[in-house]
Amino acid sequence: MTDNSPREGLTTMQRIGPWKVTTFRPHGFMAGGPREVHIEPAEDGDPQEIARGISSTVLRQIVTTTPAQDRAQLREQAVQEPEVLGMSVDAVLDHIQGARRVTDEYLAVLSGFYVRLVEIGVRAPIQDLEVITGTKQATLKGHLRAARQRGFLTKVEGKAGGQLTDKAVEMLKGIKVANGAGDVRQP
C-alpha cells in the first residue's frame, strides 16, 4: 500500500549529467545525510550516457548536505577568510539570494562569488551555488552567461571559471554593506 500524501521534510533535487537525483530528509532528521536517495534518468538526458549506467563519479557528486549545512560550512571558511569581494560571506549570499531582478550589480556580485568558489577549488561551482542560493542551475548558468555578455566575467573554454573584468571590479568597489542592514552605494 502506497501513501501518496505529501511528506513532511526536506526534498532536494539536483542534476548530475544525464541523471536526476532526488534526496529526502524527514523533519527531525536533518543531521547527517539524507534518508532516501533516488536516481533516475532525466527526461532530456543523453541516451548513450544513460545506457552506460550510474557511475561512481555520479555517486560522488551527489550533494548530501542541507543548504543550512552548506551555509554553515561557508561561515566556517569565512572565519579563515572573513571577506569575499570586500563583503562578509553572509552579505554576499544575502545579496545574491535577495535579488529580485538581474541587475548589473547582482551580476557583478554573482560573478565575483562564482570566481571565488573556483579559486578555492570547488569542483562543481554551479551545483554548489544552486544548493547555497536555492536558485536552479539553469538559471544560474543563464545569469553567468549574461554576466559574460555584459562584460563582468571572462570566458574559459570547456571548464568552470573565468576572471572578473575591470568593469566588475569597479562595480564591486562601489558596493558596501553596512552592518548587514543592506546595500549602500559608496560616493
C-alpha positions as CSV (number, residue, x, y, z in Angstrom):
1,M,0.0,0.0,0.0
2,T,1.5,3.3,-1.0
3,D,0.8,6.6,0.8
4,N,0.5,9.4,-1.8
5,S,0.1,12.1,0.8
6,P,2.7,14.8,0.8
7,R,5.6,14.0,3.1
8,E,7.0,16.5,5.6
9,G,10.7,17.1,5.3
10,L,13.3,18.4,3.0
11,T,13.4,17.2,-0.6
12,T,16.3,18.4,-2.8
13,M,16.8,17.7,-6.5
14,Q,20.0,18.1,-8.5
15,R,21.1,17.3,-12.0
16,I,24.3,15.3,-12.5
17,G,25.0,14.6,-16.2
18,P,22.0,12.7,-17.6
19,W,20.7,11.9,-14.1
20,K,18.1,13.5,-11.9
21,V,18.9,12.9,-8.2
22,T,16.3,13.4,-5.5
23,T,17.2,13.3,-1.8
24,F,14.7,13.3,1.1
25,R,15.2,14.0,4.8
26,P,12.1,13.7,7.1
27,H,11.7,16.5,9.7
28,G,13.7,15.8,12.8
29,F,16.4,14.0,10.8
30,M,18.4,17.0,9.5
31,A,21.8,15.9,10.8
32,G,23.9,13.6,8.7
33,G,23.0,12.5,5.1
34,P,19.6,12.1,3.6
35,R,17.4,9.1,4.5
36,E,16.4,8.4,0.8
37,V,18.3,8.9,-2.5
38,H,16.5,8.3,-5.8
39,I,18.5,8.4,-9.1
40,E,16.6,8.3,-12.4
41,P,17.3,9.3,-16.0
42,A,16.5,13.0,-16.7
43,E,13.9,13.4,-19.5
44,D,16.4,15.2,-21.7
45,G,19.4,13.0,-20.6
46,D,21.8,11.6,-23.2
47,P,20.6,8.1,-24.1
48,Q,24.1,6.8,-24.6
49,E,25.2,8.1,-21.2
50,I,22.1,6.6,-19.6
51,A,22.8,3.2,-21.2
52,R,26.2,3.1,-19.5
53,G,24.5,3.3,-16.1
54,I,25.2,5.2,-13.0
55,S,28.9,5.7,-12.5
56,S,30.8,6.0,-9.2
57,T,31.6,9.6,-10.3
58,V,27.9,10.4,-10.3
59,L,27.5,8.9,-6.9
60,R,30.4,11.0,-5.5
61,Q,28.9,14.2,-6.9
62,I,25.6,13.8,-5.0
63,V,25.3,16.7,-2.6
64,T,24.2,15.2,0.7
65,T,24.3,18.3,2.9
66,T,21.4,20.6,3.5
67,P,21.5,24.2,2.4
68,A,21.8,25.2,6.1
69,Q,24.9,22.9,6.4
70,D,26.4,24.4,3.3
71,R,25.9,27.9,4.6
72,A,27.4,26.9,7.9
73,Q,30.4,25.4,6.1
74,L,30.8,28.7,4.2
75,R,30.7,30.6,7.5
76,E,33.5,28.3,8.9
77,Q,35.5,29.2,5.8
78,A,34.7,32.8,6.5
79,V,36.5,32.6,9.8
80,Q,39.6,31.9,7.9
81,E,38.7,34.4,5.2
82,P,36.2,36.9,6.6
83,E,35.5,38.6,3.4
84,V,34.7,37.7,-0.2
85,L,34.5,40.6,-2.7
86,G,35.1,43.0,0.2
87,M,31.9,41.9,2.0
88,S,31.2,39.2,4.6
89,V,30.2,35.8,3.2
90,D,26.7,36.2,4.6
91,A,26.3,39.7,3.0
92,V,27.3,38.2,-0.4
93,L,24.9,35.4,-0.1
94,D,22.1,37.7,1.1
95,H,22.8,40.0,-1.9
96,I,22.5,37.1,-4.3
97,Q,19.5,35.5,-2.7
98,G,17.7,38.8,-2.2
99,A,18.0,39.9,-5.9
100,R,14.6,40.4,-7.4
101,R,15.9,41.4,-10.8
102,V,19.0,40.7,-12.9
103,T,20.8,44.0,-12.4
104,D,24.4,44.7,-13.3
105,E,25.2,44.9,-9.5
106,Y,23.7,41.4,-9.0
107,L,25.7,40.0,-11.9
108,A,28.9,41.5,-10.6
109,V,28.3,40.0,-7.1
110,L,27.3,36.6,-8.5
111,S,30.4,36.6,-10.8
112,G,32.7,37.5,-8.0
113,F,31.3,34.8,-5.8
114,Y,31.5,32.2,-8.6
115,V,35.1,33.1,-9.3
116,R,35.9,32.8,-5.6
117,L,34.4,29.3,-5.5
118,V,36.5,28.3,-8.4
119,E,39.6,29.8,-6.8
120,I,39.2,27.9,-3.6
121,G,38.9,24.6,-5.5
122,V,35.2,23.9,-5.6
123,R,34.9,21.2,-8.3
124,A,31.3,22.0,-9.3
125,P,30.6,25.7,-8.5
126,I,27.3,25.8,-10.3
127,Q,26.0,22.9,-8.2
128,D,27.2,24.5,-5.0
129,L,25.7,27.8,-6.0
130,E,22.4,26.1,-6.6
131,V,22.4,24.5,-3.1
132,I,23.7,27.6,-1.4
133,T,21.4,30.1,-3.1
134,G,18.3,28.0,-3.8
135,T,18.4,29.1,-7.5
136,K,18.3,26.4,-10.2
137,Q,21.5,25.6,-12.1
138,A,19.9,26.5,-15.4
139,T,19.0,30.0,-14.1
140,L,22.5,30.5,-12.6
141,K,24.1,29.4,-15.9
142,G,21.9,31.9,-17.7
143,H,22.9,34.7,-15.2
144,L,26.6,33.9,-15.6
145,R,26.1,33.9,-19.4
146,A,24.5,37.3,-19.1
147,A,27.4,38.4,-16.8
148,R,29.9,37.4,-19.6
149,Q,27.8,39.2,-22.3
150,R,27.6,42.4,-20.2
151,G,31.4,42.3,-19.6
152,F,31.7,41.3,-15.9
153,L,33.2,37.8,-16.4
154,T,35.7,36.4,-18.9
155,K,35.1,33.0,-20.5
156,V,37.2,29.9,-20.1
157,E,36.5,27.3,-22.8
158,G,35.4,23.9,-21.7
159,K,35.6,24.3,-17.9
160,A,34.4,26.3,-14.9
161,G,36.0,29.6,-14.2
162,G,36.8,32.9,-15.7
163,Q,38.2,36.2,-14.3
164,L,36.4,39.3,-13.1
165,T,36.8,42.1,-15.6
166,D,37.8,45.6,-14.6
167,K,34.2,46.6,-15.0
168,A,33.1,44.0,-12.4
169,V,35.9,45.0,-10.0
170,E,34.9,48.7,-10.2
171,M,31.2,47.9,-9.6
172,L,32.1,45.7,-6.6
173,K,34.2,48.5,-5.2
174,G,31.0,50.6,-5.2
175,I,29.1,48.2,-3.1
176,K,29.3,48.3,0.6
177,V,27.2,46.6,3.2
178,A,26.7,48.5,6.4
179,N,26.3,46.1,9.4
180,G,24.2,43.7,7.3
181,A,21.5,46.3,7.0
182,G,21.5,46.5,3.3
183,D,23.4,47.6,0.3
184,V,24.6,51.1,0.1
185,R,26.4,52.7,-2.8
186,Q,29.6,54.5,-1.9
187,P,30.0,58.0,-3.2
